[in-house]
């Protein structure tokens, strides 16, 4: 038996197991053994809402109405809508809003979300800045749930919870996305209870304006870069599951791949922009950041090594069984793809399909990142 193949196989299996099971279980255990609570209470503070939009004519009016109708909306001092080079009726529709708190800041040239957020937040006057998008809808008590966490002086950022709607037409891919998202949210809850979350939900997060630092205009993941800047100042980023933002899941793997490919490329980009976050002396959430955001990028390589080394060892009974198990796993993903092509729904095969799609997308995103192909003008992944 080849020792190199054996070591390669078990090392790759152990790494994949740590990425998807070991780290979540460890942070889950630590969140129970060493929980760090947040002192919540009603707070009296002013809020600035910022929303970057590009060609959101269909959604912008309902979105503004939703924000203005939230419980506790009297705390909102201003809603700044940054039109990022919109070519549709988005700017005109924003100007039809009769509430004086709604202000349009129109940027004629499309630059990307990070640049727009930098400009918008620099104009904010509220104590707390709430960042959101045009696509989602907040639950009525979302704002109050977010603000209650700022009663704790150690909290600098609060992330809301993105909840994917379910419909009878949900596809196999969407079912898999739903399972994956529930898994991700569980990890975030545990991270939040333990020490903090190395990032936020881009559709719904709030921060203390005094702690904001402008981010690089080419940044793809503002919802990681902005919170991490505040974390590195010594403040917590916590997850608030009661602050709900509703959204629709991707209907097809291609739609989800657009979003995920950008997210993964953005994670690699952050390593280039902020290499100091890999230093535990500079990053209070070093373990969470590396385990959740960095090591996962290597998953496709370990999966390929596990399959290749297992195939080479398949002449031995134990490894033959393990090889068959691996093939069965990927066969389940193919079955999910077949269901998807037929327009049918399968909760059984959905998670297998999404696992495979996400790792294939990671390979493509890594290739984008290695060639510095960062497109800061985002595409809509969900409709």
C-alpha positions as a printed Julia matrix, in Angstrom:
383×3 Matrix{Float64}:
   0.0    0.0     0.0
   1.4    3.38   -1.03
   1.97   5.51    2.07
   1.83   8.79    0.14
  -1.6    7.9    -1.26
  -2.88   6.85    2.16
  -1.67  10.04    3.82
  -3.03  12.15    0.96
  -6.43  10.48    1.18
  -6.9   10.75    4.92
  -5.49  14.27    5.08
  -7.91  15.44    2.4
 -10.83  13.67    4.07
  -9.92  15.2     7.43
  -9.68  18.69    5.92
 -13.03  18.42    4.15
 -14.56  17.05    7.35
 -13.17  20.02    9.31
 -14.46  22.53    6.77
 -18.04  21.27    6.65
 -18.51  19.5     9.99
 -15.57  19.96   12.36
 -15.53  23.74   12.47
 -19.34  24.08   12.76
 -19.41  21.51   15.57
 -16.49  23.11   17.41
 -17.93  26.61   17.25
 -21.31  25.18   18.24
 -19.82  23.52   21.32
 -17.85  26.64   22.28
 -20.95  28.8    21.89
 -22.59  26.69   24.6
 -19.58  26.29   26.87
 -18.4   29.9    26.64
 -21.35  32.0    25.48
 -20.93  35.76   25.35
 -24.31  37.4    25.74
 -25.44  40.72   24.28
 -27.18  43.23   26.56
 -30.31  44.16   24.63
 -32.61  47.05   25.47
 -34.62  49.78   23.81
 -32.26  52.48   22.54
 -32.84  56.09   21.62
 -30.74  56.7    18.53
 -31.13  58.12   15.05
 -30.84  55.89   11.99
 -29.62  56.55    8.47
 -30.66  53.97    5.88
 -28.44  53.57    2.81
 -29.46  51.68   -0.3
 -27.35  51.3    -3.44
 -29.49  50.63   -6.5
 -28.92  50.01  -10.19
 -31.98  49.76  -12.45
 -34.4   48.86   -9.67
 -37.49  50.61  -11.06
 -39.68  47.57  -10.46
 -38.72  47.26   -6.81
 -37.69  50.66   -5.47
 -41.1   52.11   -4.56
 -42.32  49.01   -2.65
 -38.94  48.87   -0.94
 -39.13  52.46    0.25
 -42.69  51.94    1.45
 -41.55  48.86    3.36
 -38.75  50.79    5.08
 -41.02  53.69    6.02
 -43.66  51.36    7.47
 -41.33  49.49    9.85
 -42.08  49.5    13.56
 -39.96  52.24   15.07
 -39.52  54.0    11.7
 -39.69  57.33   13.52
 -36.04  56.68   14.43
 -35.12  56.87   10.74
 -33.62  60.29   10.13
 -32.93  59.75    6.44
 -33.04  57.17    3.67
 -30.27  57.75    1.15
 -30.79  56.0    -2.18
 -27.69  55.93   -4.34
 -28.55  55.37   -7.99
 -25.45  53.74   -9.44
 -25.62  54.74  -13.1
 -29.25  53.63  -13.46
 -30.62  53.84  -17.0
 -34.25  53.12  -16.12
 -36.82  55.06  -14.06
 -35.2   54.37  -10.69
 -34.1   57.99  -10.0
 -37.44  59.45  -11.08
 -39.4   57.0    -8.95
 -37.32  57.78   -5.86
 -38.07  61.46   -6.36
 -41.81  60.77   -6.38
 -41.63  59.71   -2.73
 -43.32  62.41   -0.64
 -41.55  61.58    2.62
 -38.87  64.27    3.12
 -36.53  61.73    4.7
 -36.02  60.0     1.34
 -33.14  61.51   -0.6
 -31.8   60.57   -4.01
 -28.09  60.73   -4.7
 -27.69  59.99   -8.4
 -24.31  58.89   -9.7
 -24.29  59.17  -13.51
 -21.44  56.69  -14.0
 -21.8   53.16  -12.72
 -18.96  52.41  -10.3
 -20.14  49.5    -8.17
 -21.69  49.04   -4.76
 -18.61  49.65   -2.61
 -17.95  53.08   -4.11
 -21.61  54.06   -3.72
 -21.7   52.92   -0.09
 -18.57  54.93    0.72
 -20.18  58.07   -0.69
 -23.57  57.47    0.91
 -22.26  56.7     4.4
 -20.02  59.78    4.31
 -23.23  61.84    3.95
 -25.11  60.1     6.76
 -25.94  61.96    9.96
 -27.58  59.19   12.03
 -25.95  57.45   14.97
 -26.56  54.07   13.32
 -26.34  53.25    9.61
 -28.59  50.51    8.22
 -27.42  48.99    4.94
 -29.82  47.13    2.68
 -30.73  46.36   -0.93
 -33.78  46.99   -3.09
 -34.66  43.34   -3.58
 -35.55  42.31   -0.04
 -38.48  43.04    2.27
 -38.02  43.61    6.0
 -40.29  42.09    8.62
 -42.18  44.82   10.55
 -40.02  44.58   13.68
 -36.68  44.19   11.86
 -35.41  47.67   12.7
 -36.24  47.43   16.39
 -34.59  44.02   16.63
 -31.38  45.37   15.1
 -31.25  48.5    17.25
 -31.79  46.66   20.54
 -28.29  45.16   20.22
 -26.67  48.6    20.24
 -27.58  48.94   23.91
 -24.44  46.84   24.42
 -21.42  49.16   24.06
 -19.22  46.29   22.85
 -21.37  45.79   19.73
 -20.29  47.65   16.61
 -22.19  45.75   13.9
 -25.46  43.82   13.91
 -26.35  41.44   11.1
 -29.95  40.54   10.34
 -31.24  37.2     9.1
 -32.04  36.55    5.45
 -34.99  34.18    5.14
 -35.68  32.57    1.78
 -39.32  32.26    0.82
 -40.61  28.85   -0.26
 -43.1   28.25   -3.03
 -44.73  25.22   -4.62
 -42.61  25.84   -7.72
 -39.31  25.64   -5.85
 -36.81  23.62   -7.88
 -34.27  21.05   -6.78
 -31.58  23.74   -6.86
 -33.65  26.08   -4.71
 -34.32  23.28   -2.23
 -30.58  22.72   -1.99
 -29.92  26.43   -1.58
 -32.44  26.53    1.25
 -30.68  23.68    3.05
 -27.28  25.29    2.54
 -28.53  28.65    3.8
 -30.01  27.12    6.95
 -26.64  25.46    7.58
 -24.84  28.78    7.12
 -27.2   30.62    9.45
 -26.71  28.01   12.16
 -22.95  28.57   11.96
 -23.45  32.34   12.21
 -25.68  31.97   15.25
 -23.02  29.89   16.97
 -20.23  32.31   16.01
 -22.28  35.21   17.32
 -22.93  33.51   20.67
 -19.25  32.6    21.04
 -17.31  35.73   20.06
 -18.64  37.28   16.88
 -19.36  36.81   13.19
 -16.65  37.56   10.58
 -19.11  39.27    8.25
 -22.77  40.21    7.92
 -25.83  39.59    5.78
 -25.49  42.13    2.98
 -29.24  42.6     2.65
 -29.64  43.67    6.28
 -26.95  44.93    8.63
 -26.46  47.96   10.83
 -23.37  49.62   12.29
 -22.32  52.49   14.47
 -21.51  55.3    12.05
 -18.6   56.53   14.16
 -16.76  53.24   13.57
 -17.16  53.11    9.78
 -14.01  53.15    7.68
 -14.18  53.55    3.88
 -13.42  50.37    1.98
 -11.55  49.89   -1.27
 -13.84  50.88   -4.15
 -13.13  47.59   -5.91
 -14.34  45.53   -2.94
 -16.88  42.87   -3.9
 -17.92  41.85   -0.38
 -18.84  45.01    1.49
 -20.74  42.86    3.98
 -17.45  41.27    5.06
 -15.05  44.19    4.61
 -17.08  46.81    6.51
 -17.87  44.6     9.54
 -14.3   43.27    9.71
 -12.89  46.81    9.83
 -15.07  47.41   12.88
 -14.18  44.04   14.43
 -10.49  44.89   14.09
 -11.18  48.08   16.08
 -12.19  45.85   18.98
 -15.97  45.74   18.62
 -18.28  42.79   18.05
 -20.28  41.83   15.0
 -23.33  39.9    16.2
 -26.12  38.03   14.44
 -29.73  38.95   15.26
 -32.15  36.23   14.05
 -35.19  38.35   14.94
 -34.21  40.98   12.35
 -35.68  39.24    9.32
 -35.29  40.2     5.67
 -37.33  38.16    3.2
 -35.96  37.16   -0.19
 -36.65  34.68   -2.97
 -34.25  31.77   -3.58
 -32.51  31.28   -6.9
 -34.71  29.38   -9.28
 -31.88  27.67  -11.15
 -28.29  26.6   -10.46
 -27.12  29.2   -12.99
 -28.71  32.03  -11.02
 -27.17  30.84   -7.77
 -23.81  30.36   -9.51
 -23.72  34.04  -10.51
 -24.09  35.09   -6.89
 -21.8   32.44   -5.44
 -19.05  32.92   -8.01
 -18.91  36.6    -7.13
 -18.95  35.84   -3.4
 -16.06  33.38   -3.62
 -14.0   35.66   -5.86
 -14.67  38.4    -3.33
 -13.36  36.23   -0.5
 -10.1   35.71   -2.4
  -9.95  39.42   -3.17
 -10.16  40.23    0.54
  -7.0   38.19    1.12
  -5.21  40.5    -1.29
  -6.74  43.72    0.02
  -6.44  42.93    3.73
  -3.69  40.32    4.29
  -3.38  41.54    7.9
  -6.62  39.7     8.71
  -4.63  36.47    8.45
  -2.56  37.62   11.43
  -4.19  36.57   14.73
  -2.64  39.62   16.41
  -4.58  41.92   14.09
  -7.82  39.97   13.83
  -9.83  39.2    17.0
 -11.89  36.71   14.97
  -8.9   35.06   13.3
 -10.05  31.47   13.89
 -13.59  32.16   12.69
 -12.41  34.13    9.67
  -9.83  31.57    8.55
 -12.08  28.55    9.18
 -15.27  30.0     7.71
 -14.0   32.28    4.95
 -10.52  31.12    3.93
 -10.05  27.36    4.37
 -13.36  26.69    2.61
 -11.84  28.12   -0.57
  -9.54  25.09   -0.71
 -12.4   22.58   -0.56
 -12.45  21.63   -4.29
  -8.77  20.73   -4.21
  -9.19  18.46   -1.2
 -12.26  16.83   -2.75
 -10.35  16.06   -5.95
  -7.4   14.69   -3.99
  -9.72  12.5    -1.91
 -11.35  11.07   -5.03
  -8.1   10.53   -6.97
  -6.18   8.95   -4.09
  -9.19   6.81   -3.18
  -9.42   5.54   -6.75
  -5.74   4.59   -6.67
  -6.3    2.66   -3.42
  -9.54   0.98   -4.49
  -7.86  -2.43   -4.74
  -7.99  -2.63   -0.94
 -11.37  -3.57    0.63
 -11.73  -0.59    2.98
 -10.83   1.92    0.31
 -13.07   0.16   -2.21
 -16.05   0.74    0.09
 -15.07   4.37    0.61
 -14.64   4.88   -3.12
 -18.11   3.48   -3.79
 -19.46   5.83   -1.12
 -17.84   8.79   -2.86
 -19.26   7.73   -6.21
 -22.71   7.39   -4.63
 -22.43  10.92   -3.27
 -21.65  12.37   -6.68
 -24.29  10.16   -8.3
 -26.84  11.73   -5.96
 -25.72  15.15   -7.18
 -26.17  14.02  -10.79
 -29.65  12.76   -9.92
 -30.41  16.2    -8.54
 -29.21  17.74  -11.78
 -31.46  15.39  -13.76
 -34.44  16.39  -11.63
 -33.51  20.02  -12.24
 -33.39  19.51  -16.01
 -36.85  17.96  -15.88
 -38.14  20.93  -13.92
 -38.91  18.73  -10.94
 -38.21  19.22   -7.26
 -36.24  16.9    -4.98
 -35.45  17.74   -1.38
 -33.43  14.52   -1.14
 -31.01  15.3    -3.96
 -31.05  19.11   -3.63
 -28.28  19.38   -1.02
 -26.01  17.03   -3.0
 -26.57  19.07   -6.15
 -25.86  22.36   -4.42
 -22.72  20.99   -2.76
 -21.34  19.99   -6.15
 -22.41  23.24   -7.81
 -20.86  25.36   -5.07
 -17.53  23.56   -5.33
 -17.5   23.76   -9.13
 -18.36  27.44   -8.82
 -15.5   27.84   -6.35
 -13.07  26.55   -8.98
 -14.35  29.06  -11.53
 -14.27  31.87   -8.97
 -10.71  31.03   -7.96
  -9.72  31.18  -11.61
 -11.4   34.6   -11.86
  -9.54  35.77   -8.77
  -6.16  34.5    -9.93
  -6.6   36.53  -13.11
  -7.84  39.54  -11.08
 -11.16  39.46  -12.9
 -13.15  41.38  -10.28
 -16.28  42.96  -11.73
 -17.45  45.5    -9.15
 -20.63  46.24  -11.1
 -22.78  43.42   -9.79
 -25.22  41.3   -11.76
 -28.62  40.33  -10.47
 -28.52  36.68   -9.46
 -32.09  36.45   -8.26
 -35.26  37.84   -9.76
